[in-house]
Amino acid sequence: MRGSYWTYDRFLRQLDNGALKAVMTGLVRQLYELGIVDASFIGLDSTPVMANTKQNNPKSFAKSKFSKENHPKSDPDCALGVHSASNQHNERRYEFYWGYKSHVLVDCISGLPLYELTTPGNIADSSVAAEILASADQTISLKECAFLADKGYDVKGTFCR
């Protein structure tokens, strides 16, 4: 089974991300033209994507595994990120990780993704929101839509027109 993981990992590393984005753009445009997505109500959120590195192993008790000076050698493109480990309003628990964030814009009615952007884990959600909306708007019209996002994407003046 170990060989299949490395085969898949090699496939992903060699795959042109631009080709995948072009396929997704074409599919979203077709779904819009067919009326399956209408983009009248859209939502944006991110999720952490852990890098495949020993520093993310919860069984590792190495000192300073989440120190910026201790960057994983196995994935030079990843970055130190932090995410909320609790959904409780009055509880603030955070977890550090080495990796990335996947930001996904969805059509809230159908639940289908409209756009995806992967960034290093240290990139703030608010810094990519306008870019994501502008890129998605080039594929299908997002004018006059209702937009939902958590406070991580909220920046004063970002969405005012």
Secondary structure by P-SEA (a helix, b strand, c coil): caaaaaaaaaaaaaccaaaaaaaaaaaaaaaaaaccccccbbbbbbbbbbcccccccccccccccccccccccccccccbbbbbccccccbbbbbbbcbbbbbbbbccccccccccccccccccccccaaaaaaaaaaaccccbbbbbbcccccccccccc
